[in-house]
Amino acid sequence: MWAEGWRNRFQQACRDRVDVLVIGGGITGAGVALEAAHAGLSVALIEQRDFASGASSWSSKLVHGGLRYLASDWRLTRESVRERERLLRDAPDLVSPLAFMLPVYRGASPGHAKLRVGLAAYDGLAGRRDAHYLRRDEFRRHMPYLAAERLRGGFVYRDALTDDARLVLRVLGSAIQHGARAANYVEAQTLLWAENRVAGARVLDHVTGDYFDIPARCVVNATGAWSDRIRAGVGGSESLRPLRGSHFVFPFHVLPVARAISFPHPDDRRPVFAIPWRGAAIFGTTDLDHVEPLDSPRMAAVESEYLLAALHRYFPTLGIRGRQALSSFAGVRPVIGSGAARASDESRESAIVSEQGLISVTGGKLTTFRPVARQVRERIAAALGRPDDDGAPAPLTVPRRAIAPRCRTDERIGATDYRWADLPCILADEAVVHLDDLMLRRTRLGLLLAEGGRDVLDRIAPLCRDALGWDAERWRTERARYEWIWQHSHAPIEPGPRS
Ligand SMILES: Cc1cc2nc3c(=O)[nH]c(=O)nc-3n(C[C@H](O)[C@H](O)[C@H](O)COP(=O)(O)OP(=O)(O)OC[C@H]3O[C@@H](n4cnc5c(N)ncnc54)[C@H](O)[C@@H]3O)c2cc1C
């Protein structure tokens, strides 16, 4: 997708005015780039750090309707479950069905009747009938370590799971196949103006150190939690309420959940969930106002305490400790603030505003990136004064060479489902600039292996030398950078002050 020399070609191609400049390489920007390129527009997308390095790689990885939003926001739920079905169909190698279990405890809310009605409605919105009830013994067969006292049984329903960072790459790859150009580590610094309208951006390429202009007929601000910063350039008022959510990643033997399970947190009744993912188990999430810098969110001790309290209540015999986790991760949701007292009461709807030629799109979910992108495409068409053909959604294409062909002798990396044979292809083809791009987003080795994969780094070094030309000095710098990022943002933590 990003063949040798692509960075220089990107800069040269941007000398000519593009139809659309997309700022932000998360799922929203990638979706917009794909829709616009599919509509025949010339598109450039820039991302200040790595693709998917914002919220789009630190989500709960669910492609879902959001059962908990059913009562408050059923239209969003309907749109989301329909998108879930489409993504299951269009990207079956990346989005897979996930059985979710909901235990029912005597005297607890929500109870059996409420869940039955809710799940029937949830299924109904997707045109399916999957949810069913299991009696206590059968429920426990699937969840043997779940607290049994007062357990009546529970429901099983169906949602879907993905690898969010790879989904972004897939969408970007599809956009590129439709003619879009995309570069990571290129930051929009200021907006360009012509005739009192936004007409592009002055950008800094952090890899080459070059500043250059990207003139554009239309600029889309898809910078998620950073959106208000770009909008300040057109005098836009602040609209976002950044909300942090954090997760633990546990080895499967520490949190053995073969299916996903959700239950209300004992302190505040917010649903929390454990999800089997890539051979490990994710447990999250929190929902807190994020007042720290946006660039490197991390789980706070108070979040670790909150998550472990739920695990102790629902899996009391496992005695899970924070330090047993392989890693932790935190992301900042770009939520539109309405002043709700509780963070978790804020709506997850998306919002699109056009201000002096700048189209800003924020909020929303990973799941709904395609309908959001189509709405943005309509705004782009209006801004360019051309009719918007309301055709079929842009297809997701299968990457030409992302993963090496499988052969039986392929060696796995540790206990993960990644294979050594995959790495040279990823390094050669997927715009890896730093070691953390490879360890945390192109693969999730840094989350799934103990100590961020320290034991495999020596074997990765020659692969980076061969594919990226890194000499010994560069490798040392990259390794130190990666280890700092991992310690700062991904080391598992026990409740109490972080060392
Ligand atoms: C903890 C958590 C759990 C979630 N769980 C789910 C879930 O299970 N399912 C679901 O559907 N949704 C989920 N979401 C929501 C979903 O992850 C987000 O809505 C979505 O990823 C937002 O994507 P985005 O592209 O708008 O923002 P981002 O992914 O944050 O992308 C914005 C990008 O813009 C870049 N940028 C900023 N400024 C500039 C600049 N000046 N120049 C260039 N680039 C710039 C940033 O670096 C960033 O990469 C979750 C979110 C969080 C945080």
The ligand as a Gaussian input file, in Angstrom:
#p B3LYP/6-31G(d) Opt

LIG

0 1
 C      -12.071000       3.554000      25.627000
 C      -12.875000       3.611000      24.368000
 C      -13.673000       2.528000      24.016000
 C      -14.417000       2.574000      22.846000
 N      -15.082000       1.459000      22.461000
 C      -15.735000       1.442000      21.291000
 C      -16.291000       0.238000      20.812000
 O      -16.132000      -0.816000      21.425000
 N      -16.969000       0.283000      19.646000
 C      -17.122000       1.436000      18.943000
 O      -17.797000       1.397000      17.920000
 N      -16.564000       2.594000      19.340000
 C      -15.855000       2.615000      20.491000
 N      -15.230000       3.749000      20.920000
 C      -15.372000       4.975000      20.133000
 C      -14.394000       4.999000      18.963000
 O      -13.151000       4.449000      19.318000
 C      -14.189000       6.449000      18.534000
 O      -15.426000       7.070000      18.341000
 C      -13.432000       6.524000      17.208000
 O      -12.265000       5.741000      17.263000
 C      -13.088000       7.974000      16.909000
 O      -12.349000       7.994000      15.727000
 P      -11.804000       9.360000      15.139000
 O      -11.135000       9.046000      13.872000
 O      -12.905000      10.364000      15.097000
 O      -10.788000       9.887000      16.230000
 P       -9.286000       9.388000      16.481000
 O       -9.148000       7.944000      16.304000
 O       -8.853000       9.956000      17.778000
 O       -8.483000      10.057000      15.286000
 C       -8.192000      11.431000      15.227000
 C       -6.785000      11.541000      14.679000
 O       -6.512000      12.896000      14.336000
 C       -5.121000      13.096000      14.515000
 N       -4.831000      14.531000      14.567000
 C       -5.139000      15.396000      15.554000
 N       -4.694000      16.640000      15.257000
 C       -4.093000      16.546000      14.045000
 C       -3.414000      17.482000      13.210000
 N       -3.270000      18.776000      13.572000
 N       -2.881000      17.061000      12.025000
 C       -3.010000      15.756000      11.652000
 N       -3.641000      14.820000      12.417000
 C       -4.180000      15.208000      13.594000
 C       -4.848000      12.376000      15.829000
 O       -3.476000      12.075000      15.993000
 C       -5.735000      11.137000      15.715000
 O       -5.022000      10.012000      15.239000
 C      -14.429000       3.734000      22.049000
 C      -13.618000       4.816000      22.396000
 C      -12.811000       4.730000      23.522000
 C      -11.864000       5.858000      23.829000

